[in-house]
Amino acid sequence: QVQLVESGGGSVQAGGSLRLSCAASGVTHSTYCMAWFRQVPGKEREGVALIDSDYEKTYADSVKGRFTISRDSAKPILWLQMNSLQPEDSGMYYCAAERTGRAAPCPMSTNFNYWGQGTQVTVSS
C-alpha cells in the first residue's frame, strides 16, 4: 500500500529556504518514479521536480539551480531542497509517485496515481 505524507512547508521571506520531505511508504525507488508538484487554487498543477526509477532528475525550468530533489538512501523518503525562494514559488506542494518499473522513462507528464495531501509553502516579499 503506497502512502505519501508531505511535511516541511511553511512561510518564508523571499530568498529563504525550505526543505520538504515526503514519507513514502510502500515505494521502492528502483521501480517508482517520484515527483514534486505544486498548485495554486484555480490553476493546473505544475511539475516542479522528479526523480525516476533510474535516479535521473528532471526540473522545471523555473526552479533549475534553486531546487534539488533527492532521496534518502536508507529510508523511503523523498526530499525537495528549495533555495532562493521567490513569491512565485508559493503554493501547495504535493508528493507524487507512479510505479513505472526499472530503468523506465518518466517525463513530468507521467500520469501519477499516488498523491500525498500536500504541504503549504508561502513565500512573501
ABEGO torsion letter per residue (X at the ends): XBBBBBBGBEBBBBGBBBBBBBBBBGBBAAABBBBBBBBBBGBBBBBABBBBAAGBBBBBAAABGABBBBBBAABBBBBBBBBGBBAAABEBBBBBBBBAEBGBBBBAABBBABBBAEBBBBBBX
